[in-house]
Amino acid sequence: MHEPATLLCAFQPNRYAVCMSRLDRITSDPAICHGKPVVRGLRYPVTDLLDLLASGMTIEDVLADYSDLEREDLLAALEFGALATGHHKVLPFDAA
């Protein structure tokens, strides 16, 4: 099981709290899905998981359909997507 990385998160303006990041679950490898960000090296691109959730599927629905995924994987995909939509550059930790 993965240990989440620690990350500073802004919950209110000018106030920070330590929260747990799940971004260590997101990987990128040119040999897997053409280097697209995927979950734990599995062939599940983050974009596909976000599409499933955006279509109205719940986390429980996705987990029921994809038994090798874990709840933390979907939360990592959501975290990655949230950061990617901001003015931040997001790279998986293992990207060169």
N, C-alpha and C positions, 0 to 999 in steps of 0.2 A: 504494500500500500504506500502511496506517495505521501510525503510530509509536505504540506503547503509552505511556500516561501512567505516570509513576513514582508509586508508592504505598508507604507503609510497611505492612509485613505482619508480624504477630506469628507467629513460628515456635515460640517457646518463651516461657513466662512471663517477663516483664521483659527479654526480649531481642528486638530488632527487626532486621530486615534489609530492605534495599530490594529490592523486586520490581517486576515490570512489571504494570500493570493494562491490561486490554483493554476497560474500560468505555467508552472513547471510540467503540467500535463500536456501542454501544447508543444508539438515538435515539428520540425521541418527537415526533410531529407529528400534530395533530388531523386532518389530511387523510389520514393513513395509518393504517389499522386503528383508527380512532376514538381515536387518541392512545395506544394501548397501546405499551409499549416493544417496539421491533423492532430487527433487526440491520441496520446501515448504510442505513437508510431503505428497505430492501427490505420486502416484505409478508410477512415471517416474524416473527410475534410471538415474543418470548422464551418465553412460556408454552408455545407449540406445540413449540418446539425442545426444551424441557425435558421435555415429555411424550414426545417421540420417544425421547430418551435414557433416560428412566425406564421406558419400555416394554421396554427391553433392546437397543435398537439401539445399535451402536457408533458412534463418531464417523465411522469409515470408511463404515459403512452409510448414515448420513445424507448424507454428502458424495457418495456414489454416486447417491443418489436426487435430490439437490438440487445440481446442478452449479454454480449461481451462489454457493453458500456456500463459505466457506473454514474450515479448521480453527480459525483464530483466532476466527471468528464463534461457533462452538460453545463454545469456551473462555470467550468473553465472556459468553455466555448462562449458562453454569455459574457464573461469578463473580458475575453479577448475581443469580442465584437464591440463591447462598450468602449474599450480603449481605442479600437481602430476607428471608431466614428468620430472621435474627438480630434484635436489638433496634436495628436501624439503619433510618433512613429513606433510601431509595434513589431518586434522581432522575437521569434521564439528563442529561448535561452541557448539552444544548441545550434542556432543558425550561424554560419560563418560570416 
